Amino acid sequence: MKNKKQTESAPSVISAKEYAALSPEERREWRAVDPRRERLPIVSYVFFGLGALALIIYVTARLWPGFADFFNQNVSELFRRVLAALTNPIPFSLGECCLLLLPVAFGLVVWYAAKYRCDTWRSTWSFVGILLSVVSLLLSMFVFTFATGYHGKPLDEKLGMEQVDVSAEELYETALILVEKINEEKENVSYDAEDFSIMPYSLSEMNAKLLDAYDTFCEKHAFIDHYDSKIKPVMLSELMNYTHITGVYSYFTGEANIDIAFPDYTIPYTAAHELAHQRGIAKEDEANMIAFLVCIESDDAYIRYCAYVNMYEYVANALYRANPDLYAKARNTLDMDVRREMIAYNAFFSKYQDSTASSVSGAVNDTFLKFQGTEGTASYGMVVDLTVAYYKSLGMIPQES
């Protein structure tokens, strides 16, 4: 039990509002009794400790692919599952809301710092230390939930394929295979007056169909796990078009977000791509490939159609650069309804083609991906090599001597 003398000499606790009302002299006197405002709180040291641990894990993952795969498929998988379970019931994208509120949060932090915290150099540095500890926490979350996925063994090894440089002839053969599949699936697809194909169900129904397809795929491949999750449409999808970003995985909320203002035929494939990220497939070309393989496992004709069309566009672009004549030859075998849809897409996208937002987002994304040890935004198109390797593994493309 404290005696009366100890109680009287102990400093009382005052609120931030009461502290702000003190004069500079009174504040100095108060800090002499209770210097908490000039010290880092214990939780900041915890956040810095997590940051140091995350740095060790990240460096180890970059040096040792086996460790990267183990951590990604076990520890990070647990974090991703928990985050998805927590955010699934929320009917909107929590990650998008956090980003939209970021300017407001920044303004409040600046106001609070100026009014209540930063009246001396020591208290200012203490507050800066608190902010840096929060940044450390966010970077730690990135490592614990997602970052090690960039440094595991390549996807072609996990799928039992061999990814090598491809020739124009192999690109042509792959394009023909995709064209044949597109023409088959197209028979069960309807088109609107603007020449776009129509997704014959809602986003929630599409979500369920993709999860069923993931079930089928995950039964065959142990390196990726399946769990229930919800695709989150971006509320500001029209504005997002100007960034040329069609989807994003929010690692700090565990949500797979998609732009729903793009034509229907891009949406199932984009959703499958973001679901791949949610399951730990970090590299963009590998997420593209997983999305393709999952979608063609689907029982739904429209999802399969979308997968083949989106992959054909990647392969056709590469073929055009390699051999325009072979590109034209392959394109001429494509059904006219599909060709009209691609022309309609080009007209749709022209509105957003040269936006400043796309230049900024592209530069940021390219820098981020290169820091993770990939080829930057060029890695999206590297899925072409994986697709050729896939059809080679099936014996549908002859091996070149």
Buried (B, 14 or more C-beta within 10 A) or exposed (E): EEEEEEEEEEEEEEEEEEBBEBEEEEBEEBBEEBEEBBEBEEEBEEBBEBBEEBBEBBEBBBEBBEBBBBBBBEBBBEBBBEBBEEBBEEEEBBBBEEEEEEEEEEEEBEEBBEEBBBBBEBBBEBBBBBEBBEEBBEBBBBBBBBBBBBBBEBBBEBBEBEBEEBEBBBBBBBBBBBBEBBBBBBEEBEBEEEBBBEBBBEBEEBBBBBBBBBEEBBEEEEBBBBBEBBBBBBBEBEEBBBBBBBBBBBBBBBBBBBBBBBBBBBBBBBBBBBBBBBBBBBBBBBBBBBBBBBBBBBEBBBBBBBBBBBBBBBBBBBBBEBBEEBBEBBBEEBBEBBEBBBEBBEEBEEEBEEBEBBEEBBEEBBEEBBEBEBBBBEBBBBBBBBBBBBBBBEEEBEEEE
